[in-house]
Amino acid sequence: MTYTKTAPAAVIGAVAAATFGLATNAVAGGHGIDLAGKTVEWVIPFSETGGSAKWANFYAPLLSEALPGQPTVVVKFMPGAGSTKGANWFQEQSYDDSEGTLIFGSSGSTQFPYLLGDPRVRYEYNDWNVVLASGTGGVAYLPPELAAKMDGMDASGLKEEDFIYGSQGATRLDLVPLLAWEMLGLNVEPVFGIKGRGDGRLMFERGEANIDYQTSSSYLKGVTPLVEAGTAVPMMSWGALDADGNVVRDPTFPDMPTFKEVCEATDGCETSGEKWDAWKAFFIAGFPAQKMVFLPAGASNDAIVTYTAAFEAVKARADFAEISGARLGKYPQMTGDAATGALNSATSVPEAAKTFVTTWLKDRYGVSLK
């Protein structure tokens, strides 16, 4: 087994005594585990350049402080096969062997192969134990000379351009932007095989790609400096969901139009019908619960209680809204029943949407999932 690792980031600020209450009381009451003197390994099935890395590296020092015994939390990276390599490895791990010192970070790019029946998938989400679900968003962006061809939210001026996009694969979370760009009538040629979305951003910076998208955490850290330098211009966000399930503006990027708005303004793009329904279904599966933390199969209830309480303690920090908003964006961070509900939404799509997407993948990219 090979993977790279990063040491946990410096502790972000002091934690009030109350922050430790939930996790500490769980142990004191006999309903938790003590991790004093231990090292928790947080496996991420992507490279260290993408949004999952930024998400895990943000949480790791906070989780270390909140867990009973304040163990060291180390983020380890196991990229390969669009994250299925790491997920398959995690499926084989035993809670008894790890004794609560192993957790796994899933992403939409891990969920989509599972949803689509990718033959490389040997993992089963129903075997795992979710203790945190994090929502996120995504932003597509362009070089300034191409962004200038848009007329407000109308992308019609881009239809004659040839685009290159660095992609992890059509069955990964990249499915959402690839389908969106096709719906807008854009000629986007993906270069498949990159290890993480951070590598796609690097291709854009080097001029090897002229369209890209990043999840919110990566956009905030990696693309905002490009926008400020004038070398990138945001095109649109994917949006967010309101209480009624409608696509609305992303709360992290309220001044940025959504794909729905750009689609409505662009001739030939429709926000109804089977293609829109499929796009929206996979957007919902991929972003409102885009990243999740799991304990392995067979995890004890005491371990689940301990980690759930620790993440709840992190969320209870007086400064959490401020520091998470700056690093991750303004999205729900869910534990307990909310995390379980988010997991259910992220690992199921309507059969009609799945049928449309599998047919589209075969026709457009020659990807057969049988």
N, C-alpha and C positions, 0 to 999 in steps of 0.2 A: 504494500500500500504506500502510495506517495502522495504527499500534499504539502503545501506551503502554509506558513502560519504568520500571524502578526501578533505581537504582544499587545495586551489590552492598553487602550488609550489612557491618558491621565484622568484621574477622577474629576468629574465635572461638578465642582462646587461642593459645599458641605451638605450633608443630609440631616434634616431634623430628626430628633429621637423618635418621633411618631412614625417616621418612614419605615423604621425597622419593626414596628409593632406587629403587623399582620404575620410576617414570616417567623419572627421570634416567638410569638405566642403560639403559633402552630406547633413548633417543636416543644415548647414548655408544656403544652397541653397534651402531648403524646400523639399529635396528629401531623407530624412532619419529620423531616430528616435533618441531621446536623452535618454540614459540609466543611467544618473547621479543618484546616490543614490540607484540604483536597484541591485539585485542579479540575474545573469543569471545561470540557472541550465542546465548543460550539462549532459544528461542522456546517460549512456553507458549500453547496455543490457548484460554485462558480469561481471565477478568478477574483483576485483582490482589487480589480479596477471598477467593478460595477456597483449598482445600487444596493444589492444584497450585502456587499462588503461594508458599505457606508452605514446601512441600517444596523448590522450586527456590531460593528465597531462603536456605534453610538450607544447601543444598549449594554454592551459587555461590562464596562466599569460600573454602571449603575446597578446592573444585576448582581455583580460581585458584592457591592455594598449592602444590597437588600437581602441576599440569601443568608440563612443562619450559618454562622461561622465565617462569613465573608471569604469564601474560597476565591482563588484566582480563576477568572474566566478568560479563556484563550480562544480566539477565533481562528479556526483552521479552514483552509480552502482545498476543495477536492473537485476541481473542474473536470469536465469531460462529457461528451455525448449530450450536450445541451442540458446538463444537470442530472440526467438519468443515471450516470455512473455513480454519483454520490448518493442519490436516493436509493438505488439498488443496494449499495453498501450499507446504508442505514437500516434498510429492511432486514438485513441479516444479523444486526446487532441485538444482543440480549440485555435487557435491563439488569438482570442478575449480575452480569459481568461488569457493567458500568457502575452499578450501585448509585445511580443518580448523578453521575458525573459526565454524562453524554447527552447533548441536546442537538437538534437538527433544525436548520433554517431552510424552509421551503419557499419557493417563489412561483409566480404565475407560469414561468417557463418550466417549472416542474409539474404544475397542475395540468397544463394543456396536453402534454403527451399522454398523461393518465386519462384525461377526458376523451381523447381521440382514439384510444386503443393502440397507441404506438407499440409495435412488437418488442421494442427494447425495454419497455416498462416491466419490471418485476417487483414493484413496490405497491403496497396497498394502504391508502390513507386511513382506511377504517381500522387498521391495526395499530396506528399511532395515537398518541395522546396530546392533543393541542393544549398549550398553556398561554399562548399569546397569538392574536391575529392583528396584523397592521394593515390598514388601508393605505393606498397611495394613489398618485395620479401619474400622468405622462405628458410630455411636451414634445411636439415635432418642431424642428427648426431648419432654417435654410441659410445659405450664404447671402449676404446683403444684395448682390446683384440679381439673384433669383427672387428673393423676397420682394424686390421692387416691381416684379412683374405681376404681383397680386393687386387686384383692385379692391382695396378694403378687405372684406372677407371672401371675395370672389376669387377662386383659384383657377379660373378658366385660362388666364394668361400663362399658366405653367404647363398646359397640355402639350405644347410643342417641344418641350424640353426633354432631354434624356437624363435620367437620374441614376446614380449609383448609391446603394445603401449597404452598409456592413451589417450582416444578419447572423444571428446564432442558428437560425433554421426556421422554416415556415411553420413547423408544428409547435414552436415555442411561443412566448409572449409576443414575438415579432409578428405573429398572425394578425394582431389588432392593427398595427400601423400599415402592414402590407395590404390588408383588405380595405382599410380606409383610403389609402392612396389610390387603389384601383377604382374604388367607388367615385373618387373625384376625377377619374379619367387621366391620371398621371402615369407616365411611362417610367416606372421604377424597376431597375434591375438589381436584385439583391446579390451580394457576394456572400454566400453561405460559409459557415465554418468558424466564425470568430468565437472566442471563448466567453466573452461577456460584453455587456453593453458599453462598458468603458472602452473596450477595444474599438467599438463602432465610433465612439466620440473621437478617439485618436485618429481614425481614418479620416473623419471629417476635418480635423485640425490639420492633417497633412495634405489635404486636398485630394485624397484618394476616394472620397465619397462627397456628394453634394446635397444629401438629405439625410437626416438622422432624427432619432427620438431617444429620449432618456426618461426613466422614471423620475419622480419629483426629487428624491434625495440626490441623485446624480446630476440632475439639471441644476439644482440649487448650488451645488459645490463645483461641478465641472463645467457647466455651460454658461452660467451667469457671468463669469469672468470674460467669456468670449463675447457675450452680448454687450457687456460694458466696454470691451475693446473695439467693438464695431465689426467683428468678424463672423458673427452669427446673429440671426434675427428669428425670434419665435414665430412660428406659423400658426399654431393652434395647440390647445390642450385636448386630451380625450374627454375631459369633463368629470363630473361627479354625479351621484344620484341623490335626488331629494327623497322625502319621505314617501312619495307616491311612485317612486321608481323612474322618474323622468330624468333625462340627462340635463344637467344644469352646469353653470360655470364652476370650475374648480376653486374651492375656497383659498387655496394657496396662490392661485393665479387669477384673481377675480377680474382683472382688466384684459385677460386674454380670451379670444373667442374659442368656443369648443368646436370639435369636429362636426357636431350636429349643426352649428351655426354656419360653418364654412360650407358644409354640404348643401344646406338650404340656399346658400347664396351662389352656388356654382351650378351652371346649367348641366343637366344630365345626372346629377347626384340626387338620390331619393332617400328620404328619411322614413320610408315605409316599404313594406314588401319583404320578401324572404332574405334578401342580401342585408338590408338594414337590421332585420330581426336577428340574423346570425351574428352580425358585428356586435350588436348590443349584448347578446347573450354571452359572447366570449369576453367582451369588455367587463361585464358584471363578474364573470368567473375569474378574471385576471387582475382586477384592480381594487375593488372595495375590500377584498381580503387578499391582497397581493402577496404578502409575506406572512409566514406563520412559524411559530416555534413549537417543536414537538419533543416529547420524551419517547423512548423506544417502546415497542410492543412489550406488554407485560409489566409496565411501570406500576409500582405500588400506588395505592391511593395516597399514602403519606407523601410520596414524592410529588405527585400531581398537586396536592394541597400546598406543598412547600413552594414550588415554582410559581403556581398561580398567585399565592400570597405575595411572593417577592415582586412579581410584575405589577400587582396591584399597588404595592408599596412604592414602586418606582413611579407609577402614574400619580400617586398621591403627593409627590414632592411639590412644594410650593412653586418651584421654578420649572416644573416639567413642561407646561404649555409653552413657555418661552424657549427653552432649549430644544425641545422636540420640533417646534414650529420652524426654527431656524435650520435644523439639520434634516428633518424628515418631511416637513410640510405640515399643513393643518388637516390631519386625518384621524379617524377613530383608531384607538389602540384598545383592543378588546381582550377581555379575559373571561373565564367562567362560561356561563351559558351563551353570552354574546360571541365568544370565540368559537364555540361549538356550532352556533348558527352560521357564523361566517364561513367555517370550514365546509358545512353542508352546501352553502351557496357556491363556494369556490370549486367544488368537486362534482357538480352536476350541471348539465345544460339540457335544454329541451331537445328531444330526439330530432326534430326538424332542423334545428340549428346545427347539430352534429352532422346530419346527413348532408346539408348544404356545404359545410366546410370541408368534409372529407372529399366530396365530389370536386369542389373548387381546388383543393390542394393537388388532386390528381391531374385535373385539366390544366391548371396554370403552371404547376411546378413539377409535375411528374412524380409526385410523392404518393405512394400507395401505402396504406396502413394495414394491409392484410398480410 
